Amino acid sequence: MSVDLKSLKANLVVDARGTACPGPLLAAKKAIGDIESGEIMEILSADEGTKNDIPRWCEKVGHEYLGFYDEDSFSRLFLIKE
Amino acid sequence: METSQEITMQELQTQLEALKKKVGKLEKGRKDQLSMAVVSGDFDKILATMVISLAAAAMDTQVKLFFSFWSLSALRDPKKTPKGKDFISKMFGMMLPKGKNQLKLSNMNMAGMGPMMIKMLMKKKNVLSLHEMFNQAAELGIEITICEMSMDLMGFKKEEFIDYPHLRYAGAATFVADAGESAVQLFI
């Protein structure tokens, strides 16, 4: 599935830029309870490892990982809640 | 014709039951669970333990930590002073780090300079502190079991450990049983 991530409107944006591994994953895990199934979550992370970790997490627990794109000093990662 | 078909249906049913049993056993055999035997009491090793545990718990994996020997120092509460210790226990208690904040590095300890520098770097690079990691672990339901034998051996008392909501005391068999049903087992 190819989605234009830049035009995507997330239902919830989780700003985890102030924390390193495994902080962003913990933040995502906590926040996922706040949205409904089928809604989009966007995670902001300045931690490089998170770009690998979030897709693995999605794969394991069943959320649909949509991808990421880089900003100047951080990345935006997108997923749809299972 | 009809009866023979019925028999095959019955056969299928029994086969299905047998399969279900097997699958059930397999599922029970290896749960989505991480068991760690934590023996080291170095700052870096406790840090690794907590990072891996938190990542696993965030991924909905049940985490069970078995703390034994040197690692028990990390669970001591510096504010607590237990009474009724004998001479050797008191000596051990004095020589060993009192809590996770006093742990040494396994490398580059440099009489305490190393841990100080690491803690500074962790702050600078936004890595959660050990203290925060234990709080998160409590929130995520990570279980910590204290090995009673090593607690006794080193003269520690239950009253000197941290207040952690999922703290238990048990023996090696508990770890073996937990590890046996875990998909991942680690020794640190």
HADDOCK unambig.tbl for C-alpha pairs under 7 A between the chains (distance, minus, plus):
assign (segid A and resid 18 and name CA) (segid B and resid 126 and name CA) 6.08 0.50 0.50
assign (segid A and resid 19 and name CA) (segid B and resid 126 and name CA) 4.75 0.50 0.50
assign (segid A and resid 19 and name CA) (segid B and resid 127 and name CA) 5.98 0.50 0.50
assign (segid A and resid 20 and name CA) (segid B and resid 125 and name CA) 6.89 0.50 0.50
assign (segid A and resid 20 and name CA) (segid B and resid 126 and name CA) 5.37 0.50 0.50
assign (segid A and resid 20 and name CA) (segid B and resid 127 and name CA) 4.91 0.50 0.50
assign (segid A and resid 21 and name CA) (segid B and resid 127 and name CA) 6.84 0.50 0.50
assign (segid A and resid 22 and name CA) (segid B and resid 51 and name CA) 6.45 0.50 0.50
assign (segid A and resid 22 and name CA) (segid B and resid 55 and name CA) 5.95 0.50 0.50
assign (segid A and resid 25 and name CA) (segid B and resid 58 and name CA) 6.65 0.50 0.50
assign (segid A and resid 26 and name CA) (segid B and resid 58 and name CA) 5.68 0.50 0.50
assign (segid A and resid 29 and name CA) (segid B and resid 58 and name CA) 5.81 0.50 0.50
assign (segid A and resid 57 and name CA) (segid B and resid 59 and name CA) 5.81 0.50 0.50
assign (segid A and resid 61 and name CA) (segid B and resid 59 and name CA) 6.90 0.50 0.50
